[in-house]
Amino acid sequence: MKKALFAGLLLATMGTATMKANTVSSAQPESTQTCVVTTYVTENVCGCTVTYKVTTYYFLCIPLCSTKCEVKRECGGGTGETR
């Protein structure tokens, strides 16, 4: 009796849990709850002006991780190294 109930429950669950594989076109973008915020921060380091690109990833308004990458460094008379 227990096996029959389990089999019936399993078949009912499989019947209601159908998966759809819809393709996403550029006209209909996929909606997700993730967000990426990019900001640029300028700091003075050892007499040089350094510009950093800070990228923060959010999921449901909760920050997940952040990356900081040096973009530009200006030392002395304004001649700078750009990366």
C-alpha positions as CSV (number, residue, x, y, z in Angstrom):
1,M,0.0,0.0,0.0
2,K,2.8,2.4,0.9
3,K,4.6,1.7,-2.4
4,A,1.4,2.4,-4.4
5,L,0.9,5.7,-2.6
6,F,4.5,6.7,-3.1
7,A,4.3,5.8,-6.8
8,G,1.1,7.8,-7.2
9,L,2.6,10.8,-5.4
10,L,5.7,10.6,-7.6
11,L,3.7,10.4,-10.8
12,A,1.5,13.4,-9.7
13,T,4.6,15.4,-8.9
14,M,6.3,14.6,-12.2
15,G,3.1,15.5,-14.1
16,T,2.8,19.0,-12.5
17,A,6.5,19.8,-12.6
18,T,7.0,20.5,-16.3
19,M,10.0,22.4,-17.4
20,K,9.9,25.0,-20.1
21,A,12.9,25.9,-22.3
22,N,12.0,29.2,-23.9
23,T,14.6,31.0,-25.9
24,V,15.3,34.6,-25.0
25,S,15.6,37.1,-27.8
26,S,17.2,40.5,-27.7
27,A,13.7,42.1,-27.8
28,Q,12.7,40.2,-24.7
29,P,15.7,40.2,-22.3
30,E,15.8,37.8,-19.4
31,S,14.7,39.4,-16.1
32,T,16.9,38.6,-13.2
33,Q,17.3,40.0,-9.7
34,T,21.0,40.7,-10.0
35,C,22.5,44.2,-10.5
36,V,26.0,45.5,-11.3
37,V,27.0,49.0,-10.2
38,T,30.2,50.5,-11.5
39,T,31.8,53.6,-10.0
40,Y,35.1,55.5,-10.4
41,V,37.1,56.6,-7.4
42,T,40.0,59.0,-7.4
43,E,42.6,58.8,-4.6
44,N,46.0,60.4,-3.9
45,V,48.7,57.7,-3.3
46,C,52.3,58.7,-2.7
47,G,51.9,62.1,-4.5
48,C,50.1,60.5,-7.5
49,T,46.5,60.7,-8.5
50,V,45.1,57.2,-9.0
51,T,41.7,56.5,-10.5
52,Y,40.1,53.1,-9.7
53,K,37.1,51.4,-11.3
54,V,35.0,49.7,-8.5
55,T,32.4,47.2,-9.7
56,T,29.9,45.9,-7.1
57,Y,27.6,43.0,-7.8
58,Y,24.2,42.9,-6.0
59,F,21.6,40.2,-5.6
60,L,18.2,41.2,-4.2
61,C,19.7,44.5,-2.9
62,I,22.4,42.6,-1.1
63,P,26.1,43.2,-2.1
64,L,27.7,40.0,-3.1
65,C,31.2,41.0,-4.1
66,S,33.2,44.0,-5.2
67,T,36.3,44.3,-7.5
68,K,38.7,47.3,-7.6
69,C,40.9,47.8,-10.6
70,E,43.3,50.6,-11.3
71,V,42.4,52.6,-14.5
72,K,44.7,55.6,-14.5
73,R,47.7,57.0,-12.6
74,E,49.0,60.6,-12.9
75,C,52.2,61.5,-11.3
76,G,54.1,64.8,-11.3
77,G,53.3,67.2,-14.2
78,G,50.2,65.4,-15.5
79,T,51.8,62.8,-17.7
80,G,50.2,59.6,-16.6
81,E,50.3,56.0,-17.3
82,T,47.0,54.7,-18.5
83,R,46.1,51.0,-18.2
